[in-house]
Amino acid sequence: MPEFNSWLPWALMSAAFAALTAILAKIGVQGIDSTAATFIRTIVIVVILGCIVAASKVMPPLGSISPRTYIFLGLSALATGASWLCYFRALQLGDAARVAPIDKFSVILVAIFGVTVLGERLSGINWLGVALTAVGLVLVALG
């Protein structure tokens, strides 16, 4: 995997893969329960990430990882799983072009949580961007 020195290429690739996720998942959930579809997807992810971790030899000894890290990664995994289950069910019931923008409401929530929970700071122009993003999401999803 290429190592870029900036977060931006990784964020752009994340957006592109997220877009593909919506389209491919919408096709994939046809004719199967959304929970089973999420399970199959998760197995594929676990196998691929296991191969990447093994090949890159980046896994530290399990005993060297702090309990706090385990707790927060575990909570993050629970949130991810809940998100995926809800996302796949929404895709099964609705149009990908309407479901995905609502899912991306997480962008607004991350800004709010980043400020309130993590103590991050956003400028006035950043908050304007958050507000415009919210308006855009509503227009795409409900318009």
Secondary structure, DSSP 8 states (H G I E B T S, - for coil): ----SSHHHHHHHHHHHHHHHHHHHHHHTTTS-HHHHHHHHHHHHHHHHHHHHHHHT----GGGS-HHHHHHHHHHHHHHHHHHHHHHHHHHHS-HHHHHHHHTTHHHHHHHHHHHTT-----HHHHHHHHHHHHHHHHHHH-
